[in-house]
């Protein structure tokens, strides 16, 4: 089955996002690493802290996973826009942070820039906005 380039990119990115969400839920930092580009950047939603680089982000996730009563974050893509001229795409969506009991503690919107490298889609940048 040959999908159009944009449809194939969207499916691959949605699959990678589902892997990332599952890794957060399971506290699996080792799975998160390969989904991030080496020089990726994350801008957090509340204080706009910048976490630069794959290793720095994996370190933050490991610390988060070790915390008692940690929140589980889910990103839900609402739209993915793939470039027709470069192997890049933007993901637009909503995020939510849940307490261990399932109560929603925080939420907002996000955008993520993806790039296909060596046949795999990786996150180059994510910017989060906390709305609640």
PEFENJO-V917472 format. One record per pair of residues at least 6 apart in sequence whose ideal C-beta (glycine too) atoms are under 6 Angstrom apart, sorted by the first residue. I is the first residue (numbers start at 1). GAP is how many residues later the second one is. If there is no record, write none. Layout:
BEGIN
I;GAP / I;GAP
END
This chain:
BEGIN
6;76 / 9;73 / 9;80 / 10;70 / 12;109 / 13;67 / 13;76 / 13;78 / 13;101 / 13;108 / 14;63 / 16;19 / 16;105 / 17;60 / 20;15 / 21;53 / 23;8 / 23;9 / 24;48 / 24;49 / 25;47 / 27;38 / 29;29 / 29;32 / 29;33 / 32;29 / 33;25 / 36;18 / 36;21 / 36;87 / 37;85 / 37;87 / 38;16 / 40;14 / 40;83 / 40;84 / 41;11 / 41;84 / 42;9 / 42;15 / 42;84 / 43;7 / 43;84 / 44;84 / 45;63 / 45;83 / 45;84 / 45;85 / 46;84 / 51;6 / 51;9 / 64;6 / 69;31 / 71;26 / 71;34 / 72;26 / 73;24 / 74;22 / 75;18 / 75;20 / 76;17 / 76;18 / 77;14 / 77;16 / 78;14 / 78;15 / 79;13 / 80;9 / 80;11 / 81;9 / 82;7 / 87;29 / 88;27 / 89;25 / 90;23 / 91;21 / 92;19 / 93;17 / 94;15 / 95;13 / 95;15 / 96;8 / 96;11 / 97;8 / 97;9 / 98;6 / 99;6 / 106;24 / 107;25 / 108;21 / 108;22 / 108;23 / 109;20 / 110;18 / 111;16 / 112;11 / 112;14 / 113;11 / 113;12 / 114;7 / 114;9 / 115;9
END
